[in-house]
Amino acid sequence: MIDYTNLKMSVINPTLFVSNCLLMLTLLTSCNSSNNTEDLRKEIQSVSSWAATSQMVGNAWLKGNIPNKYAQKTLNKAQREFLKEQKKISQIQPSTNLIQYYQSLMQTHLSHLANQTEKMSKAIDQNNHSLAQQEIKEIEIEVQKLNQLRTIPEAGYEKNI
């Protein structure tokens, strides 16, 4: 059996302890920033895919290549995915002002995309080709804006916003 009563702990140098804690905190914060950036990039990719799907479905419907019900079902699914992505993005804890800025932009784009897919679905239900075409153009504009967001600067880069 080991006698623990005679064991002595070495005294911790307070300066060394504080500097090690600060180093760990810095590392954890930078890891969190890059995770936030990566999370946002993944969400942008997912949103871009659903937006492209909405465009393709709308164009296929305009050409008469797919039935109304299929187009509406796909657009309704895209709208639900946009709302799901909006919730995921809101749950990302921004570690920098830049991440917060990109989150805000994404939320705006997702709201527009959800509204546009809903309008396109209604246009298809009403067999309104001109309104569907207009919504496809609006979605295309949102896709272009999303593509610009794909270049989120790396963690640690902070610009004045």
PyMOL CGO cylinders between C-alpha atoms (Angstrom):
from pymol import cmd
from pymol.cgo import CYLINDER

trace = [
    CYLINDER, 0.00, 0.00, 0.00, 1.24, 3.51, -0.86, 0.3, 1, 1, 1, 1, 1, 1,
    CYLINDER, 1.24, 3.51, -0.86, 1.45, 6.10, 1.87, 0.3, 1, 1, 1, 1, 1, 1,
    CYLINDER, 1.45, 6.10, 1.87, 0.10, 9.31, 0.31, 0.3, 1, 1, 1, 1, 1, 1,
    CYLINDER, 0.10, 9.31, 0.31, 0.61, 11.44, 3.41, 0.3, 1, 1, 1, 1, 1, 1,
    CYLINDER, 0.61, 11.44, 3.41, 4.30, 12.05, 2.71, 0.3, 1, 1, 1, 1, 1, 1,
    CYLINDER, 4.30, 12.05, 2.71, 3.87, 12.98, -0.95, 0.3, 1, 1, 1, 1, 1, 1,
    CYLINDER, 3.87, 12.98, -0.95, 4.36, 16.64, -1.66, 0.3, 1, 1, 1, 1, 1, 1,
    CYLINDER, 4.36, 16.64, -1.66, 2.99, 18.53, -4.60, 0.3, 1, 1, 1, 1, 1, 1,
    CYLINDER, 2.99, 18.53, -4.60, 5.33, 20.89, -6.32, 0.3, 1, 1, 1, 1, 1, 1,
    CYLINDER, 5.33, 20.89, -6.32, 4.39, 24.54, -6.08, 0.3, 1, 1, 1, 1, 1, 1,
    CYLINDER, 4.39, 24.54, -6.08, 2.95, 25.91, -9.29, 0.3, 1, 1, 1, 1, 1, 1,
    CYLINDER, 2.95, 25.91, -9.29, 4.63, 29.01, -10.61, 0.3, 1, 1, 1, 1, 1, 1,
    CYLINDER, 4.63, 29.01, -10.61, 1.74, 31.53, -10.89, 0.3, 1, 1, 1, 1, 1, 1,
    CYLINDER, 1.74, 31.53, -10.89, 3.25, 33.33, -13.88, 0.3, 1, 1, 1, 1, 1, 1,
    CYLINDER, 3.25, 33.33, -13.88, 3.75, 30.11, -15.78, 0.3, 1, 1, 1, 1, 1, 1,
    CYLINDER, 3.75, 30.11, -15.78, 0.27, 28.92, -14.87, 0.3, 1, 1, 1, 1, 1, 1,
    CYLINDER, 0.27, 28.92, -14.87, -1.39, 32.14, -16.11, 0.3, 1, 1, 1, 1, 1, 1,
    CYLINDER, -1.39, 32.14, -16.11, 0.59, 32.18, -19.35, 0.3, 1, 1, 1, 1, 1, 1,
    CYLINDER, 0.59, 32.18, -19.35, -0.32, 28.52, -20.02, 0.3, 1, 1, 1, 1, 1, 1,
    CYLINDER, -0.32, 28.52, -20.02, -3.98, 29.27, -19.34, 0.3, 1, 1, 1, 1, 1, 1,
    CYLINDER, -3.98, 29.27, -19.34, -3.90, 32.22, -21.72, 0.3, 1, 1, 1, 1, 1, 1,
    CYLINDER, -3.90, 32.22, -21.72, -2.25, 30.09, -24.39, 0.3, 1, 1, 1, 1, 1, 1,
    CYLINDER, -2.25, 30.09, -24.39, -4.91, 27.40, -24.03, 0.3, 1, 1, 1, 1, 1, 1,
    CYLINDER, -4.91, 27.40, -24.03, -7.68, 29.97, -24.15, 0.3, 1, 1, 1, 1, 1, 1,
    CYLINDER, -7.68, 29.97, -24.15, -6.22, 31.48, -27.32, 0.3, 1, 1, 1, 1, 1, 1,
    CYLINDER, -6.22, 31.48, -27.32, -5.95, 28.07, -28.97, 0.3, 1, 1, 1, 1, 1, 1,
    CYLINDER, -5.95, 28.07, -28.97, -9.49, 27.12, -28.04, 0.3, 1, 1, 1, 1, 1, 1,
    CYLINDER, -9.49, 27.12, -28.04, -10.85, 30.41, -29.33, 0.3, 1, 1, 1, 1, 1, 1,
    CYLINDER, -10.85, 30.41, -29.33, -9.03, 30.10, -32.64, 0.3, 1, 1, 1, 1, 1, 1,
    CYLINDER, -9.03, 30.10, -32.64, -10.26, 26.52, -33.04, 0.3, 1, 1, 1, 1, 1, 1,
    CYLINDER, -10.26, 26.52, -33.04, -13.79, 27.69, -32.35, 0.3, 1, 1, 1, 1, 1, 1,
    CYLINDER, -13.79, 27.69, -32.35, -13.47, 30.46, -34.94, 0.3, 1, 1, 1, 1, 1, 1,
    CYLINDER, -13.47, 30.46, -34.94, -12.31, 28.07, -37.63, 0.3, 1, 1, 1, 1, 1, 1,
    CYLINDER, -12.31, 28.07, -37.63, -15.11, 25.66, -36.70, 0.3, 1, 1, 1, 1, 1, 1,
    CYLINDER, -15.11, 25.66, -36.70, -17.64, 28.49, -37.01, 0.3, 1, 1, 1, 1, 1, 1,
    CYLINDER, -17.64, 28.49, -37.01, -16.20, 29.44, -40.36, 0.3, 1, 1, 1, 1, 1, 1,
    CYLINDER, -16.20, 29.44, -40.36, -16.29, 25.84, -41.53, 0.3, 1, 1, 1, 1, 1, 1,
    CYLINDER, -16.29, 25.84, -41.53, -19.85, 25.39, -40.23, 0.3, 1, 1, 1, 1, 1, 1,
    CYLINDER, -19.85, 25.39, -40.23, -20.97, 28.46, -42.16, 0.3, 1, 1, 1, 1, 1, 1,
    CYLINDER, -20.97, 28.46, -42.16, -19.24, 27.23, -45.31, 0.3, 1, 1, 1, 1, 1, 1,
    CYLINDER, -19.24, 27.23, -45.31, -21.06, 23.90, -45.03, 0.3, 1, 1, 1, 1, 1, 1,
    CYLINDER, -21.06, 23.90, -45.03, -24.39, 25.63, -44.57, 0.3, 1, 1, 1, 1, 1, 1,
    CYLINDER, -24.39, 25.63, -44.57, -23.71, 27.91, -47.56, 0.3, 1, 1, 1, 1, 1, 1,
    CYLINDER, -23.71, 27.91, -47.56, -22.97, 24.81, -49.66, 0.3, 1, 1, 1, 1, 1, 1,
    CYLINDER, -22.97, 24.81, -49.66, -26.18, 23.12, -48.57, 0.3, 1, 1, 1, 1, 1, 1,
    CYLINDER, -26.18, 23.12, -48.57, -28.27, 26.22, -49.19, 0.3, 1, 1, 1, 1, 1, 1,
    CYLINDER, -28.27, 26.22, -49.19, -26.65, 26.72, -52.61, 0.3, 1, 1, 1, 1, 1, 1,
    CYLINDER, -26.65, 26.72, -52.61, -27.52, 23.14, -53.56, 0.3, 1, 1, 1, 1, 1, 1,
    CYLINDER, -27.52, 23.14, -53.56, -31.16, 23.55, -52.59, 0.3, 1, 1, 1, 1, 1, 1,
    CYLINDER, -31.16, 23.55, -52.59, -31.35, 26.91, -54.37, 0.3, 1, 1, 1, 1, 1, 1,
    CYLINDER, -31.35, 26.91, -54.37, -29.92, 25.32, -57.54, 0.3, 1, 1, 1, 1, 1, 1,
    CYLINDER, -29.92, 25.32, -57.54, -32.43, 22.48, -57.20, 0.3, 1, 1, 1, 1, 1, 1,
    CYLINDER, -32.43, 22.48, -57.20, -35.25, 25.04, -56.98, 0.3, 1, 1, 1, 1, 1, 1,
    CYLINDER, -35.25, 25.04, -56.98, -33.99, 26.75, -60.12, 0.3, 1, 1, 1, 1, 1, 1,
    CYLINDER, -33.99, 26.75, -60.12, -33.72, 23.48, -62.05, 0.3, 1, 1, 1, 1, 1, 1,
    CYLINDER, -33.72, 23.48, -62.05, -37.19, 22.37, -60.99, 0.3, 1, 1, 1, 1, 1, 1,
    CYLINDER, -37.19, 22.37, -60.99, -38.68, 25.72, -61.95, 0.3, 1, 1, 1, 1, 1, 1,
    CYLINDER, -38.68, 25.72, -61.95, -36.98, 25.67, -65.35, 0.3, 1, 1, 1, 1, 1, 1,
    CYLINDER, -36.98, 25.67, -65.35, -38.02, 22.06, -65.97, 0.3, 1, 1, 1, 1, 1, 1,
    CYLINDER, -38.02, 22.06, -65.97, -41.61, 22.93, -65.09, 0.3, 1, 1, 1, 1, 1, 1,
    CYLINDER, -41.61, 22.93, -65.09, -41.58, 25.95, -67.42, 0.3, 1, 1, 1, 1, 1, 1,
    CYLINDER, -41.58, 25.95, -67.42, -40.46, 23.66, -70.26, 0.3, 1, 1, 1, 1, 1, 1,
    CYLINDER, -40.46, 23.66, -70.26, -43.20, 21.17, -69.41, 0.3, 1, 1, 1, 1, 1, 1,
    CYLINDER, -43.20, 21.17, -69.41, -40.69, 18.46, -68.49, 0.3, 1, 1, 1, 1, 1, 1,
    CYLINDER, -40.69, 18.46, -68.49, -42.08, 17.70, -65.02, 0.3, 1, 1, 1, 1, 1, 1,
    CYLINDER, -42.08, 17.70, -65.02, -45.61, 17.55, -63.59, 0.3, 1, 1, 1, 1, 1, 1,
    CYLINDER, -45.61, 17.55, -63.59, -46.96, 20.27, -61.32, 0.3, 1, 1, 1, 1, 1, 1,
    CYLINDER, -46.96, 20.27, -61.32, -47.19, 18.01, -58.26, 0.3, 1, 1, 1, 1, 1, 1,
    CYLINDER, -47.19, 18.01, -58.26, -43.55, 16.93, -58.53, 0.3, 1, 1, 1, 1, 1, 1,
    CYLINDER, -43.55, 16.93, -58.53, -42.40, 20.54, -58.92, 0.3, 1, 1, 1, 1, 1, 1,
    CYLINDER, -42.40, 20.54, -58.92, -44.48, 21.70, -55.96, 0.3, 1, 1, 1, 1, 1, 1,
    CYLINDER, -44.48, 21.70, -55.96, -43.36, 18.82, -53.77, 0.3, 1, 1, 1, 1, 1, 1,
    CYLINDER, -43.36, 18.82, -53.77, -39.69, 19.54, -54.53, 0.3, 1, 1, 1, 1, 1, 1,
    CYLINDER, -39.69, 19.54, -54.53, -40.09, 23.26, -53.95, 0.3, 1, 1, 1, 1, 1, 1,
    CYLINDER, -40.09, 23.26, -53.95, -41.88, 22.64, -50.65, 0.3, 1, 1, 1, 1, 1, 1,
    CYLINDER, -41.88, 22.64, -50.65, -39.01, 20.37, -49.60, 0.3, 1, 1, 1, 1, 1, 1,
    CYLINDER, -39.01, 20.37, -49.60, -36.50, 23.08, -50.59, 0.3, 1, 1, 1, 1, 1, 1,
    CYLINDER, -36.50, 23.08, -50.59, -38.43, 25.64, -48.56, 0.3, 1, 1, 1, 1, 1, 1,
    CYLINDER, -38.43, 25.64, -48.56, -38.37, 23.36, -45.48, 0.3, 1, 1, 1, 1, 1, 1,
    CYLINDER, -38.37, 23.36, -45.48, -34.62, 22.86, -45.97, 0.3, 1, 1, 1, 1, 1, 1,
    CYLINDER, -34.62, 22.86, -45.97, -34.06, 26.62, -46.17, 0.3, 1, 1, 1, 1, 1, 1,
    CYLINDER, -34.06, 26.62, -46.17, -35.91, 27.05, -42.87, 0.3, 1, 1, 1, 1, 1, 1,
    CYLINDER, -35.91, 27.05, -42.87, -33.91, 24.19, -41.32, 0.3, 1, 1, 1, 1, 1, 1,
    CYLINDER, -33.91, 24.19, -41.32, -30.65, 25.78, -42.48, 0.3, 1, 1, 1, 1, 1, 1,
    CYLINDER, -30.65, 25.78, -42.48, -31.79, 29.10, -41.07, 0.3, 1, 1, 1, 1, 1, 1,
    CYLINDER, -31.79, 29.10, -41.07, -32.23, 27.45, -37.67, 0.3, 1, 1, 1, 1, 1, 1,
    CYLINDER, -32.23, 27.45, -37.67, -28.81, 25.73, -37.91, 0.3, 1, 1, 1, 1, 1, 1,
    CYLINDER, -28.81, 25.73, -37.91, -27.10, 29.00, -38.77, 0.3, 1, 1, 1, 1, 1, 1,
    CYLINDER, -27.10, 29.00, -38.77, -28.79, 30.81, -35.90, 0.3, 1, 1, 1, 1, 1, 1,
    CYLINDER, -28.79, 30.81, -35.90, -27.38, 28.18, -33.52, 0.3, 1, 1, 1, 1, 1, 1,
    CYLINDER, -27.38, 28.18, -33.52, -23.78, 28.81, -34.54, 0.3, 1, 1, 1, 1, 1, 1,
    CYLINDER, -23.78, 28.81, -34.54, -22.14, 30.83, -31.79, 0.3, 1, 1, 1, 1, 1, 1,
    CYLINDER, -22.14, 30.83, -31.79, -20.28, 33.65, -33.54, 0.3, 1, 1, 1, 1, 1, 1,
    CYLINDER, -20.28, 33.65, -33.54, -16.76, 34.06, -32.20, 0.3, 1, 1, 1, 1, 1, 1,
    CYLINDER, -16.76, 34.06, -32.20, -15.99, 37.16, -34.24, 0.3, 1, 1, 1, 1, 1, 1,
    CYLINDER, -15.99, 37.16, -34.24, -17.85, 40.12, -35.71, 0.3, 1, 1, 1, 1, 1, 1,
    CYLINDER, -17.85, 40.12, -35.71, -17.08, 38.74, -39.14, 0.3, 1, 1, 1, 1, 1, 1,
    CYLINDER, -17.08, 38.74, -39.14, -18.81, 35.42, -38.41, 0.3, 1, 1, 1, 1, 1, 1,
    CYLINDER, -18.81, 35.42, -38.41, -21.77, 37.33, -36.98, 0.3, 1, 1, 1, 1, 1, 1,
    CYLINDER, -21.77, 37.33, -36.98, -21.91, 39.46, -40.14, 0.3, 1, 1, 1, 1, 1, 1,
    CYLINDER, -21.91, 39.46, -40.14, -21.93, 36.39, -42.39, 0.3, 1, 1, 1, 1, 1, 1,
    CYLINDER, -21.93, 36.39, -42.39, -24.60, 34.78, -40.22, 0.3, 1, 1, 1, 1, 1, 1,
    CYLINDER, -24.60, 34.78, -40.22, -26.76, 37.85, -40.62, 0.3, 1, 1, 1, 1, 1, 1,
    CYLINDER, -26.76, 37.85, -40.62, -26.31, 37.83, -44.41, 0.3, 1, 1, 1, 1, 1, 1,
    CYLINDER, -26.31, 37.83, -44.41, -27.14, 34.13, -44.57, 0.3, 1, 1, 1, 1, 1, 1,
    CYLINDER, -27.14, 34.13, -44.57, -30.31, 34.63, -42.53, 0.3, 1, 1, 1, 1, 1, 1,
    CYLINDER, -30.31, 34.63, -42.53, -31.45, 37.32, -44.96, 0.3, 1, 1, 1, 1, 1, 1,
    CYLINDER, -31.45, 37.32, -44.96, -30.73, 35.16, -48.01, 0.3, 1, 1, 1, 1, 1, 1,
    CYLINDER, -30.73, 35.16, -48.01, -32.49, 32.18, -46.47, 0.3, 1, 1, 1, 1, 1, 1,
    CYLINDER, -32.49, 32.18, -46.47, -35.60, 34.23, -45.75, 0.3, 1, 1, 1, 1, 1, 1,
    CYLINDER, -35.60, 34.23, -45.75, -35.66, 35.40, -49.37, 0.3, 1, 1, 1, 1, 1, 1,
    CYLINDER, -35.66, 35.40, -49.37, -35.11, 31.89, -50.72, 0.3, 1, 1, 1, 1, 1, 1,
    CYLINDER, -35.11, 31.89, -50.72, -37.85, 30.40, -48.54, 0.3, 1, 1, 1, 1, 1, 1,
    CYLINDER, -37.85, 30.40, -48.54, -40.28, 33.11, -49.69, 0.3, 1, 1, 1, 1, 1, 1,
    CYLINDER, -40.28, 33.11, -49.69, -39.31, 32.74, -53.34, 0.3, 1, 1, 1, 1, 1, 1,
    CYLINDER, -39.31, 32.74, -53.34, -39.72, 28.96, -53.38, 0.3, 1, 1, 1, 1, 1, 1,
    CYLINDER, -39.72, 28.96, -53.38, -43.12, 29.35, -51.74, 0.3, 1, 1, 1, 1, 1, 1,
    CYLINDER, -43.12, 29.35, -51.74, -44.15, 31.92, -54.37, 0.3, 1, 1, 1, 1, 1, 1,
    CYLINDER, -44.15, 31.92, -54.37, -42.87, 29.69, -57.16, 0.3, 1, 1, 1, 1, 1, 1,
    CYLINDER, -42.87, 29.69, -57.16, -44.85, 26.74, -55.77, 0.3, 1, 1, 1, 1, 1, 1,
    CYLINDER, -44.85, 26.74, -55.77, -48.00, 28.91, -55.72, 0.3, 1, 1, 1, 1, 1, 1,
    CYLINDER, -48.00, 28.91, -55.72, -47.27, 30.11, -59.26, 0.3, 1, 1, 1, 1, 1, 1,
    CYLINDER, -47.27, 30.11, -59.26, -47.06, 26.49, -60.41, 0.3, 1, 1, 1, 1, 1, 1,
    CYLINDER, -47.06, 26.49, -60.41, -50.31, 25.71, -58.61, 0.3, 1, 1, 1, 1, 1, 1,
    CYLINDER, -50.31, 25.71, -58.61, -51.93, 28.61, -60.51, 0.3, 1, 1, 1, 1, 1, 1,
    CYLINDER, -51.93, 28.61, -60.51, -50.16, 27.60, -63.74, 0.3, 1, 1, 1, 1, 1, 1,
    CYLINDER, -50.16, 27.60, -63.74, -48.67, 31.11, -63.83, 0.3, 1, 1, 1, 1, 1, 1,
    CYLINDER, -48.67, 31.11, -63.83, -45.55, 30.83, -66.01, 0.3, 1, 1, 1, 1, 1, 1,
    CYLINDER, -45.55, 30.83, -66.01, -44.57, 34.50, -65.84, 0.3, 1, 1, 1, 1, 1, 1,
    CYLINDER, -44.57, 34.50, -65.84, -44.61, 34.57, -62.03, 0.3, 1, 1, 1, 1, 1, 1,
    CYLINDER, -44.61, 34.57, -62.03, -42.63, 31.31, -61.88, 0.3, 1, 1, 1, 1, 1, 1,
    CYLINDER, -42.63, 31.31, -61.88, -40.08, 32.78, -64.30, 0.3, 1, 1, 1, 1, 1, 1,
    CYLINDER, -40.08, 32.78, -64.30, -39.80, 35.89, -62.15, 0.3, 1, 1, 1, 1, 1, 1,
    CYLINDER, -39.80, 35.89, -62.15, -39.17, 33.81, -59.01, 0.3, 1, 1, 1, 1, 1, 1,
    CYLINDER, -39.17, 33.81, -59.01, -36.54, 31.74, -60.82, 0.3, 1, 1, 1, 1, 1, 1,
    CYLINDER, -36.54, 31.74, -60.82, -34.71, 34.98, -61.65, 0.3, 1, 1, 1, 1, 1, 1,
    CYLINDER, -34.71, 34.98, -61.65, -34.95, 36.09, -58.01, 0.3, 1, 1, 1, 1, 1, 1,
    CYLINDER, -34.95, 36.09, -58.01, -33.54, 32.75, -56.86, 0.3, 1, 1, 1, 1, 1, 1,
    CYLINDER, -33.54, 32.75, -56.86, -30.73, 33.10, -59.39, 0.3, 1, 1, 1, 1, 1, 1,
    CYLINDER, -30.73, 33.10, -59.39, -29.82, 36.47, -57.85, 0.3, 1, 1, 1, 1, 1, 1,
    CYLINDER, -29.82, 36.47, -57.85, -29.77, 34.89, -54.39, 0.3, 1, 1, 1, 1, 1, 1,
    CYLINDER, -29.77, 34.89, -54.39, -27.55, 32.06, -55.68, 0.3, 1, 1, 1, 1, 1, 1,
    CYLINDER, -27.55, 32.06, -55.68, -25.07, 34.63, -57.00, 0.3, 1, 1, 1, 1, 1, 1,
    CYLINDER, -25.07, 34.63, -57.00, -25.04, 36.35, -53.61, 0.3, 1, 1, 1, 1, 1, 1,
    CYLINDER, -25.04, 36.35, -53.61, -24.51, 33.00, -51.87, 0.3, 1, 1, 1, 1, 1, 1,
    CYLINDER, -24.51, 33.00, -51.87, -21.59, 32.23, -54.15, 0.3, 1, 1, 1, 1, 1, 1,
    CYLINDER, -21.59, 32.23, -54.15, -19.97, 35.49, -53.03, 0.3, 1, 1, 1, 1, 1, 1,
    CYLINDER, -19.97, 35.49, -53.03, -20.34, 34.37, -49.40, 0.3, 1, 1, 1, 1, 1, 1,
    CYLINDER, -20.34, 34.37, -49.40, -18.36, 31.18, -50.04, 0.3, 1, 1, 1, 1, 1, 1,
    CYLINDER, -18.36, 31.18, -50.04, -15.14, 33.14, -49.58, 0.3, 1, 1, 1, 1, 1, 1,
    CYLINDER, -15.14, 33.14, -49.58, -15.40, 33.67, -45.84, 0.3, 1, 1, 1, 1, 1, 1,
    CYLINDER, -15.40, 33.67, -45.84, -11.96, 34.85, -44.69, 0.3, 1, 1, 1, 1, 1, 1,
    CYLINDER, -11.96, 34.85, -44.69, -10.09, 32.48, -42.43, 0.3, 1, 1, 1, 1, 1, 1,
    CYLINDER, -10.09, 32.48, -42.43, -10.44, 32.74, -38.66, 0.3, 1, 1, 1, 1, 1, 1,
    CYLINDER, -10.44, 32.74, -38.66, -8.32, 35.42, -37.16, 0.3, 1, 1, 1, 1, 1, 1,
    CYLINDER, -8.32, 35.42, -37.16, -8.94, 37.80, -40.06, 0.3, 1, 1, 1, 1, 1, 1,
    CYLINDER, -8.94, 37.80, -40.06, -11.17, 40.54, -38.81, 0.3, 1, 1, 1, 1, 1, 1,
    CYLINDER, -11.17, 40.54, -38.81, -12.20, 43.48, -40.92, 0.3, 1, 1, 1, 1, 1, 1,
    CYLINDER, -12.20, 43.48, -40.92, -14.14, 46.48, -39.75, 0.3, 1, 1, 1, 1, 1, 1,
    CYLINDER, -14.14, 46.48, -39.75, -17.76, 45.89, -40.53, 0.3, 1, 1, 1, 1, 1, 1,
]
cmd.load_cgo(trace, "trace")
